[in-house]
């Protein structure tokens, strides 16, 4: 269960970073426009095998359409907390909720 959460959260943050124009070191790989970033985010979200993780990533990509980084962060936080609240183990759930709240600021 913990690895599923890790994959979902990593996907969520990767999509949020791509959608807001943050990227890795290769500037040739960074989208030139918000529309390109959102399209790439949607492409990556579609590759997520877990249906819940895919929906989560798609929700963040949808929030990126606004171009407002705060809206993307808020969507990422909400989706992360949604995943966390469905974890059966209380300790894991609390740790995940804490990570969601502190990682997306």
N, CA, C and O atoms as CSV, one atom per row, in Angstrom:
chain,resi,resn,atom,element,x,y,z
A,1,UNK,N,N,0.834,-1.186,0.000
A,1,UNK,CA,C,0.000,0.000,0.000
A,1,UNK,C,C,0.875,1.245,0.000
A,1,UNK,O,O,0.558,2.217,-0.684
A,2,UNK,N,N,1.985,1.233,0.764
A,2,UNK,CA,C,2.863,2.383,0.836
A,2,UNK,C,C,3.482,2.713,-0.507
A,2,UNK,O,O,3.640,3.886,-0.843
A,3,UNK,N,N,3.839,1.681,-1.290
A,3,UNK,CA,C,4.441,1.952,-2.595
A,3,UNK,C,C,3.414,2.539,-3.553
A,3,UNK,O,O,3.768,3.355,-4.405
A,4,UNK,N,N,2.155,2.144,-3.433
A,4,UNK,CA,C,1.110,2.738,-4.277
A,4,UNK,C,C,0.948,4.214,-3.975
A,4,UNK,O,O,0.783,5.033,-4.880
A,5,UNK,N,N,0.997,4.548,-2.688
A,5,UNK,CA,C,0.915,5.952,-2.285
A,5,UNK,C,C,2.116,6.711,-2.837
A,5,UNK,O,O,1.964,7.808,-3.374
A,6,UNK,N,N,3.298,6.137,-2.707
A,6,UNK,CA,C,4.503,6.810,-3.194
A,6,UNK,C,C,4.417,7.075,-4.686
A,6,UNK,O,O,4.761,8.164,-5.144
A,7,UNK,N,N,3.959,6.087,-5.449
A,7,UNK,CA,C,3.827,6.255,-6.894
A,7,UNK,C,C,2.809,7.335,-7.208
A,7,UNK,O,O,3.051,8.191,-8.060
A,8,UNK,N,N,1.675,7.302,-6.530
A,8,UNK,CA,C,0.633,8.296,-6.793
A,8,UNK,C,C,1.099,9.699,-6.441
A,8,UNK,O,O,0.875,10.644,-7.198
A,9,UNK,N,N,1.748,9.832,-5.291
A,9,UNK,CA,C,2.222,11.156,-4.873
A,9,UNK,C,C,3.328,11.646,-5.789
A,9,UNK,O,O,3.352,12.819,-6.161
A,10,UNK,N,N,4.240,10.762,-6.157
A,10,UNK,CA,C,5.316,11.167,-7.075
A,10,UNK,C,C,4.745,11.601,-8.418
A,10,UNK,O,O,5.188,12.594,-8.996
A,11,UNK,N,N,3.768,10.861,-8.909
A,11,UNK,CA,C,3.126,11.221,-10.173
A,11,UNK,C,C,2.435,12.562,-10.052
A,11,UNK,O,O,2.528,13.407,-10.942
A,12,UNK,N,N,1.750,12.745,-8.958
A,12,UNK,CA,C,1.040,13.994,-8.719
A,12,UNK,C,C,1.987,15.179,-8.746
A,12,UNK,O,O,1.714,16.178,-9.411
A,13,UNK,N,N,3.092,15.080,-8.033
A,13,UNK,CA,C,4.021,16.199,-7.979
A,13,UNK,C,C,4.760,16.388,-9.300
A,13,UNK,O,O,5.074,17.513,-9.686
A,14,UNK,N,N,5.034,15.288,-9.986
A,14,UNK,CA,C,5.676,15.424,-11.293
A,14,UNK,C,C,4.758,16.147,-12.266
A,14,UNK,O,O,5.195,17.028,-13.007
A,15,UNK,N,N,3.498,15.775,-12.261
A,15,UNK,CA,C,2.547,16.452,-13.143
A,15,UNK,C,C,2.382,17.915,-12.759
A,15,UNK,O,O,2.289,18.785,-13.624
A,16,UNK,N,N,2.346,18.179,-11.469
A,16,UNK,CA,C,2.217,19.573,-11.035
A,16,UNK,C,C,3.426,20.380,-11.477
A,16,UNK,O,O,3.287,21.524,-11.910
A,17,UNK,N,N,4.602,19.796,-11.370
A,17,UNK,CA,C,5.812,20.509,-11.784
A,17,UNK,C,C,5.814,20.762,-13.285
A,17,UNK,O,O,6.130,21.865,-13.732
A,18,UNK,N,N,5.465,19.750,-14.059
A,18,UNK,CA,C,5.418,19.918,-15.508
A,18,UNK,C,C,4.359,20.943,-15.882
A,18,UNK,O,O,4.594,21.801,-16.733
A,19,UNK,N,N,3.206,20.857,-15.255
A,19,UNK,CA,C,2.101,21.741,-15.611
A,19,UNK,C,C,2.379,23.192,-15.266
A,19,UNK,O,O,1.867,24.092,-15.932
A,20,UNK,N,N,3.172,23.436,-14.247
A,20,UNK,CA,C,3.460,24.815,-13.872
A,20,UNK,C,C,4.736,25.325,-14.515
A,20,UNK,O,O,5.162,26.448,-14.245
A,21,UNK,N,N,5.352,24.506,-15.367
A,21,UNK,CA,C,6.523,24.967,-16.087
A,21,UNK,C,C,7.834,24.698,-15.381
A,21,UNK,O,O,8.890,25.080,-15.885
A,22,UNK,N,N,7.796,24.051,-14.228
A,22,UNK,CA,C,9.028,23.682,-13.556
A,22,UNK,C,C,9.562,22.457,-14.272
A,22,UNK,O,O,8.793,21.626,-14.755
A,23,UNK,N,N,10.849,22.350,-14.338
A,23,UNK,CA,C,11.357,21.192,-15.059
A,23,UNK,C,C,12.715,20.780,-14.568
A,23,UNK,O,O,13.254,21.338,-13.612
A,24,UNK,N,N,13.260,19.789,-15.243
A,24,UNK,CA,C,14.577,19.302,-14.910
A,24,UNK,C,C,15.641,20.188,-15.513
A,24,UNK,O,O,15.379,21.344,-15.843
A,25,UNK,N,N,16.818,19.665,-15.656
A,25,UNK,CA,C,17.940,20.443,-16.129
A,25,UNK,C,C,17.973,20.680,-17.615
A,25,UNK,O,O,18.628,21.622,-18.062
A,26,UNK,N,N,17.296,19.870,-18.400
A,26,UNK,CA,C,17.345,19.979,-19.852
A,26,UNK,C,C,16.317,20.993,-20.340
A,26,UNK,O,O,15.128,20.684,-20.417
A,27,UNK,N,N,16.768,22.200,-20.669
A,27,UNK,CA,C,15.838,23.246,-21.077
A,27,UNK,C,C,15.147,22.921,-22.391
A,27,UNK,O,O,14.059,23.435,-22.650
A,28,UNK,N,N,15.749,22.083,-23.227
A,28,UNK,CA,C,15.106,21.704,-24.485
A,28,UNK,C,C,13.857,20.883,-24.227
A,28,UNK,O,O,12.979,20.794,-25.085
A,29,UNK,N,N,13.775,20.285,-23.054
A,29,UNK,CA,C,12.645,19.429,-22.706
A,29,UNK,C,C,11.530,20.186,-21.982
A,29,UNK,O,O,10.474,19.615,-21.712
A,30,UNK,N,N,11.750,21.454,-21.667
A,30,UNK,CA,C,10.768,22.257,-20.949
A,30,UNK,C,C,9.765,22.832,-21.948
A,30,UNK,O,O,10.165,23.437,-22.943
A,31,UNK,N,N,8.479,22.653,-21.699
A,31,UNK,CA,C,7.463,23.180,-22.619
A,31,UNK,C,C,7.584,24.704,-22.770
A,31,UNK,O,O,7.942,25.410,-21.828
A,32,UNK,N,N,7.280,25.181,-23.961
A,32,UNK,CA,C,7.364,26.620,-24.237
A,32,UNK,C,C,6.124,27.371,-23.776
A,32,UNK,O,O,6.206,28.552,-23.439
A,33,UNK,N,N,4.987,26.707,-23.758
A,33,UNK,CA,C,3.743,27.376,-23.395
A,33,UNK,C,C,2.998,26.571,-22.343
A,33,UNK,O,O,3.272,25.391,-22.124
A,34,UNK,N,N,2.053,27.237,-21.702
A,34,UNK,CA,C,1.221,26.543,-20.715
A,34,UNK,C,C,0.441,25.417,-21.386
A,34,UNK,O,O,0.315,24.330,-20.823
A,35,UNK,N,N,-0.082,25.670,-22.584
A,35,UNK,CA,C,-0.842,24.628,-23.278
A,35,UNK,C,C,0.009,23.393,-23.547
A,35,UNK,O,O,-0.461,22.263,-23.412
A,36,UNK,N,N,1.278,23.618,-23.934
A,36,UNK,CA,C,2.182,22.478,-24.160
A,36,UNK,C,C,2.442,21.738,-22.847
A,36,UNK,O,O,2.485,20.508,-22.818
A,37,UNK,N,N,2.614,22.494,-21.765
A,37,UNK,CA,C,2.862,21.866,-20.464
A,37,UNK,C,C,1.662,21.044,-20.017
A,37,UNK,O,O,1.816,19.932,-19.511
A,38,UNK,N,N,0.473,21.591,-20.203
A,38,UNK,CA,C,-0.744,20.873,-19.814
A,38,UNK,C,C,-0.907,19.622,-20.674
A,38,UNK,O,O,-1.272,18.562,-20.165
A,39,UNK,N,N,-0.640,19.739,-21.963
A,39,UNK,CA,C,-0.742,18.581,-22.858
A,39,UNK,C,C,0.243,17.495,-22.428
A,39,UNK,O,O,-0.104,16.314,-22.404
A,40,UNK,N,N,1.468,17.894,-22.089
A,40,UNK,CA,C,2.463,16.905,-21.647
A,40,UNK,C,C,2.030,16.280,-20.330
A,40,UNK,O,O,2.193,15.077,-20.125
A,41,UNK,N,N,1.479,17.091,-19.440
A,41,UNK,CA,C,0.983,16.582,-18.161
A,41,UNK,C,C,-0.108,15.540,-18.409
A,41,UNK,O,O,-0.101,14.476,-17.789
A,42,UNK,N,N,-1.044,15.839,-19.311
A,42,UNK,CA,C,-2.124,14.896,-19.636
A,42,UNK,C,C,-1.561,13.603,-20.225
A,42,UNK,O,O,-2.033,12.511,-19.908
A,43,UNK,N,N,-0.548,13.736,-21.083
A,43,UNK,CA,C,0.081,12.541,-21.670
A,43,UNK,C,C,0.686,11.663,-20.583
A,43,UNK,O,O,0.507,10.445,-20.579
A,44,UNK,N,N,1.405,12.301,-19.659
A,44,UNK,CA,C,2.027,11.548,-18.573
A,44,UNK,C,C,0.975,10.958,-17.635
A,44,UNK,O,O,1.125,9.833,-17.159
A,45,UNK,N,N,-0.077,11.706,-17.375
A,45,UNK,CA,C,-1.146,11.211,-16.503
A,45,UNK,C,C,-1.803,9.976,-17.103
A,45,UNK,O,O,-2.162,9.047,-16.379
A,46,UNK,N,N,-1.959,9.964,-18.410
A,46,UNK,CA,C,-2.589,8.830,-19.086
A,46,UNK,C,C,-1.752,7.553,-18.954
A,46,UNK,O,O,-2.280,6.451,-19.100
A,47,UNK,N,N,-0.470,7.694,-18.683
A,47,UNK,CA,C,0.425,6.537,-18.564
A,47,UNK,C,C,0.365,5.877,-17.186
A,47,UNK,O,O,0.869,4.768,-17.007
A,48,UNK,N,N,-0.246,6.550,-16.218
A,48,UNK,CA,C,-0.324,6.002,-14.865
A,48,UNK,C,C,-1.265,4.804,-14.886
A,48,UNK,O,O,-2.426,4.923,-15.279
A,49,UNK,N,N,-0.759,3.654,-14.461
A,49,UNK,CA,C,-1.542,2.425,-14.545
A,49,UNK,C,C,-2.661,2.356,-13.507
A,49,UNK,O,O,-3.758,1.885,-13.809
A,50,UNK,N,N,-2.397,2.813,-12.309
A,50,UNK,CA,C,-3.398,2.758,-11.245
A,50,UNK,C,C,-4.513,3.762,-11.548
A,50,UNK,O,O,-4.236,4.952,-11.696
A,51,UNK,N,N,-5.773,3.307,-11.645
A,51,UNK,CA,C,-6.881,4.214,-11.995
A,51,UNK,C,C,-7.014,5.413,-11.056
A,51,UNK,O,O,-7.268,6.528,-11.511
A,52,UNK,N,N,-6.847,5.193,-9.765
A,52,UNK,CA,C,-6.953,6.290,-8.812
A,52,UNK,C,C,-5.818,7.292,-9.011
A,52,UNK,O,O,-6.036,8.503,-8.998
A,53,UNK,N,N,-4.616,6.777,-9.194
A,53,UNK,CA,C,-3.463,7.639,-9.447
A,53,UNK,C,C,-3.613,8.419,-10.737
A,53,UNK,O,O,-3.238,9.589,-10.817
A,54,UNK,N,N,-4.168,7.756,-11.756
A,54,UNK,CA,C,-4.385,8.419,-13.050
A,54,UNK,C,C,-5.386,9.561,-12.896
A,54,UNK,O,O,-5.169,10.652,-13.423
A,55,UNK,N,N,-6.483,9.314,-12.173
A,55,UNK,CA,C,-7.478,10.382,-11.947
A,55,UNK,C,C,-6.863,11.542,-11.179
A,55,UNK,O,O,-7.133,12.706,-11.475
A,56,UNK,N,N,-6.038,11.220,-10.197
A,56,UNK,CA,C,-5.371,12.246,-9.413
A,56,UNK,C,C,-4.474,13.110,-10.294
A,56,UNK,O,O,-4.525,14.339,-10.234
A,57,UNK,N,N,-3.667,12.464,-11.099
A,57,UNK,CA,C,-2.770,13.208,-11.997
A,57,UNK,C,C,-3.563,14.042,-12.990
A,57,UNK,O,O,-3.196,15.183,-13.272
A,58,UNK,N,N,-4.636,13.491,-13.520
A,58,UNK,CA,C,-5.462,14.237,-14.473
A,58,UNK,C,C,-6.108,15.459,-13.820
A,58,UNK,O,O,-6.269,16.496,-14.463
A,59,UNK,N,N,-6.477,15.336,-12.546
A,59,UNK,CA,C,-7.071,16.476,-11.844
A,59,UNK,C,C,-6.068,17.613,-11.702
A,59,UNK,O,O,-6.419,18.784,-11.851
A,60,UNK,N,N,-4.819,17.263,-11.413
A,60,UNK,CA,C,-3.792,18.297,-11.306
A,60,UNK,C,C,-3.554,18.945,-12.661
A,60,UNK,O,O,-3.398,20.163,-12.751
A,61,UNK,N,N,-3.525,18.147,-13.702
A,61,UNK,CA,C,-3.344,18.699,-15.045
A,61,UNK,C,C,-4.496,19.645,-15.388
A,61,UNK,O,O,-4.286,20.694,-15.997
A,62,UNK,N,N,-5.696,19.270,-14.998
A,62,UNK,CA,C,-6.853,20.123,-15.251
A,62,UNK,C,C,-6.733,21.451,-14.529
A,62,UNK,O,O,-7.085,22.493,-15.082
A,63,UNK,N,N,-6.239,21.426,-13.296
A,63,UNK,CA,C,-6.051,22.670,-12.544
A,63,UNK,C,C,-4.987,23.537,-13.199
A,63,UNK,O,O,-5.041,24.763,-13.104
A,64,UNK,N,N,-4.032,22.918,-13.854
A,64,UNK,CA,C,-2.958,23.669,-14.504
A,64,UNK,C,C,-3.472,24.510,-15.672
A,64,UNK,O,O,-2.817,25.468,-16.082
A,65,UNK,N,N,-4.628,24.161,-16.201
A,65,UNK,CA,C,-5.212,24.938,-17.305
A,65,UNK,C,C,-5.347,26.408,-16.932
A,65,UNK,O,O,-5.250,27.279,-17.796
A,66,UNK,N,N,-5.570,26.690,-15.653
A,66,UNK,CA,C,-5.765,28.070,-15.214
A,66,UNK,C,C,-4.484,28.893,-15.313
A,66,UNK,O,O,-4.541,30.117,-15.427
A,67,UNK,N,N,-3.337,28.233,-15.271
A,67,UNK,CA,C,-2.070,28.947,-15.288
A,67,UNK,C,C,-1.719,29.546,-13.938
A,67,UNK,O,O,-0.719,30.254,-13.815
A,68,UNK,N,N,-2.523,29.271,-12.932
A,68,UNK,CA,C,-2.318,29.820,-11.596
A,68,UNK,C,C,-1.601,28.775,-10.744
A,68,UNK,O,O,-2.199,27.759,-10.390
A,69,UNK,N,N,-0.317,29.007,-10.406
A,69,UNK,CA,C,0.422,28.022,-9.609
A,69,UNK,C,C,-0.260,27.697,-8.284
A,69,UNK,O,O,-0.209,26.553,-7.834
A,70,UNK,N,N,-0.891,28.673,-7.658
A,70,UNK,CA,C,-1.588,28.426,-6.401
A,70,UNK,C,C,-2.726,27.440,-6.570
A,70,UNK,O,O,-2.954,26.587,-5.712
A,71,UNK,N,N,-3.439,27.561,-7.678
A,71,UNK,CA,C,-4.540,26.638,-7.957
A,71,UNK,C,C,-4.020,25.222,-8.177
A,71,UNK,O,O,-4.646,24.250,-7.755
A,72,UNK,N,N,-2.863,25.115,-8.844
A,72,UNK,CA,C,-2.262,23.795,-9.067
A,72,UNK,C,C,-1.827,23.196,-7.730
A,72,UNK,O,O,-2.074,22.019,-7.465
A,73,UNK,N,N,-1.179,24.004,-6.889
A,73,UNK,CA,C,-0.760,23.504,-5.566
A,73,UNK,C,C,-1.960,23.055,-4.747
A,73,UNK,O,O,-1.924,22.008,-4.102
A,74,UNK,N,N,-3.031,23.859,-4.775
A,74,UNK,CA,C,-4.226,23.491,-4.018
A,74,UNK,C,C,-4.828,22.185,-4.533
A,74,UNK,O,O,-5.238,21.335,-3.743
A,75,UNK,N,N,-4.880,22.027,-5.849
A,75,UNK,CA,C,-5.412,20.788,-6.429
A,75,UNK,C,C,-4.531,19.609,-6.057
A,75,UNK,O,O,-5.032,18.531,-5.737
A,76,UNK,N,N,-3.227,19.809,-6.098
A,76,UNK,CA,C,-2.301,18.728,-5.732
A,76,UNK,C,C,-2.493,18.341,-4.273
A,76,UNK,O,O,-2.517,17.156,-3.938
A,77,UNK,N,N,-2.628,19.334,-3.409
A,77,UNK,CA,C,-2.828,19.059,-1.983
A,77,UNK,C,C,-4.132,18.295,-1.761
A,77,UNK,O,O,-4.160,17.304,-1.031
A,78,UNK,N,N,-5.216,18.764,-2.397
A,78,UNK,CA,C,-6.514,18.091,-2.230
A,78,UNK,C,C,-6.451,16.645,-2.713
A,78,UNK,O,O,-6.952,15.741,-2.044
A,79,UNK,N,N,-5.839,16.430,-3.867
A,79,UNK,CA,C,-5.777,15.080,-4.416
A,79,UNK,C,C,-4.883,14.186,-3.559
A,79,UNK,O,O,-5.192,13.013,-3.349
A,80,UNK,N,N,-3.791,14.731,-3.071
A,80,UNK,CA,C,-2.899,13.972,-2.202
A,80,UNK,C,C,-3.636,13.550,-0.928
A,80,UNK,O,O,-3.539,12.399,-0.501
A,81,UNK,N,N,-4.364,14.477,-0.333
A,81,UNK,CA,C,-5.122,14.157,0.885
A,81,UNK,C,C,-6.226,13.139,0.611
A,81,UNK,O,O,-6.536,12.305,1.462
A,82,UNK,N,N,-6.815,13.211,-0.581
A,82,UNK,CA,C,-7.849,12.242,-0.958
A,82,UNK,C,C,-7.264,10.829,-1.009
A,82,UNK,O,O,-7.889,9.872,-0.553
A,83,UNK,N,N,-6.070,10.713,-1.564
A,83,UNK,CA,C,-5.395,9.412,-1.613
A,83,UNK,C,C,-5.071,8.955,-0.192
A,83,UNK,O,O,-5.310,7.803,0.171
A,84,UNK,N,N,-4.530,9.863,0.598
A,84,UNK,CA,C,-4.100,9.518,1.957
A,84,UNK,C,C,-5.263,9.049,2.822
A,84,UNK,O,O,-5.118,8.100,3.593
A,85,UNK,N,N,-6.408,9.702,2.702
A,85,UNK,CA,C,-7.524,9.344,3.591
A,85,UNK,C,C,-8.067,7.943,3.308
A,85,UNK,O,O,-8.781,7.379,4.137
A,86,UNK,N,N,-7.740,7.385,2.162
A,86,UNK,CA,C,-8.206,6.042,1.822
A,86,UNK,C,C,-7.233,4.944,2.240
A,86,UNK,O,O,-7.483,3.767,1.981
A,87,UNK,N,N,-6.136,5.313,2.879
A,87,UNK,CA,C,-5.181,4.310,3.345
A,87,UNK,C,C,-5.733,3.639,4.602
A,87,UNK,O,O,-6.182,4.329,5.517
A,88,UNK,N,N,-5.707,2.310,4.663
A,88,UNK,CA,C,-6.327,1.612,5.782
A,88,UNK,C,C,-5.557,1.726,7.099
A,88,UNK,O,O,-6.178,1.769,8.161
A,89,UNK,N,N,-4.238,1.774,7.060
A,89,UNK,CA,C,-3.443,1.816,8.271
A,89,UNK,C,C,-3.398,3.246,8.814
A,89,UNK,O,O,-2.998,4.166,8.101
A,90,UNK,N,N,-3.807,3.439,10.073
A,90,UNK,CA,C,-3.913,4.778,10.661
A,90,UNK,C,C,-2.575,5.511,10.686
A,90,UNK,O,O,-2.516,6.698,10.364
A,91,UNK,N,N,-1.502,4.820,11.063
A,91,UNK,CA,C,-0.196,5.469,11.137
A,91,UNK,C,C,0.280,5.899,9.750
A,91,UNK,O,O,0.798,7.002,9.580
A,92,UNK,N,N,0.104,5.040,8.778
A,92,UNK,CA,C,0.491,5.362,7.401
A,92,UNK,C,C,-0.355,6.521,6.886
A,92,UNK,O,O,0.153,7.427,6.225
A,93,UNK,N,N,-1.647,6.484,7.192
A,93,UNK,CA,C,-2.561,7.544,6.760
A,93,UNK,C,C,-2.126,8.895,7.338
A,93,UNK,O,O,-2.070,9.893,6.620
A,94,UNK,N,N,-1.819,8.919,8.642
A,94,UNK,CA,C,-1.401,10.167,9.281
A,94,UNK,C,C,-0.092,10.685,8.697
A,94,UNK,O,O,0.059,11.885,8.469
A,95,UNK,N,N,0.843,9.789,8.457
A,95,UNK,CA,C,2.130,10.193,7.867
A,95,UNK,C,C,1.917,10.748,6.467
A,95,UNK,O,O,2.507,11.764,6.101
A,96,UNK,N,N,1.073,10.082,5.684
A,96,UNK,CA,C,0.785,10.548,4.327
A,96,UNK,C,C,0.099,11.907,4.341
A,96,UNK,O,O,0.433,12.783,3.542
A,97,UNK,N,N,-0.854,12.083,5.243
A,97,UNK,CA,C,-1.554,13.375,5.341
A,97,UNK,C,C,-0.575,14.489,5.700
A,97,UNK,O,O,-0.661,15.597,5.170
A,98,UNK,N,N,0.346,14.189,6.595
A,98,UNK,CA,C,1.358,15.172,6.995
A,98,UNK,C,C,2.243,15.527,5.800
A,98,UNK,O,O,2.549,16.696,5.566
A,99,UNK,N,N,2.644,14.510,5.055
A,99,UNK,CA,C,3.481,14.745,3.867
A,99,UNK,C,C,2.728,15.565,2.812
A,99,UNK,O,O,3.305,16.449,2.179
A,100,UNK,N,N,1.463,15.272,2.633
A,100,UNK,CA,C,0.654,16.033,1.671
A,100,UNK,C,C,0.612,17.510,2.059
A,100,UNK,O,O,0.785,18.395,1.221
A,101,UNK,N,N,0.382,17.751,3.330
A,101,UNK,CA,C,0.246,19.137,3.798
A,101,UNK,C,C,1.562,19.900,3.702
A,101,UNK,O,O,1.568,21.089,3.385
A,102,UNK,N,N,2.671,19.228,3.973
A,102,UNK,CA,C,3.958,19.935,4.005
A,102,UNK,C,C,4.674,19.962,2.655
A,102,UNK,O,O,5.514,20.833,2.429
A,103,UNK,N,N,4.366,19.044,1.770
A,103,UNK,CA,C,5.101,18.959,0.501
A,103,UNK,C,C,4.606,19.907,-0.560
A,103,UNK,O,O,5.354,20.254,-1.474
A,104,UNK,N,N,3.378,20.329,-0.463
A,104,UNK,CA,C,2.796,21.190,-1.512
A,104,UNK,C,C,2.538,22.554,-0.911
A,104,UNK,O,O,1.422,22.851,-0.487
A,105,UNK,N,N,3.566,23.382,-0.874
A,105,UNK,CA,C,3.419,24.739,-0.315
A,105,UNK,C,C,3.827,25.760,-1.317
A,105,UNK,O,O,3.774,26.957,-1.035
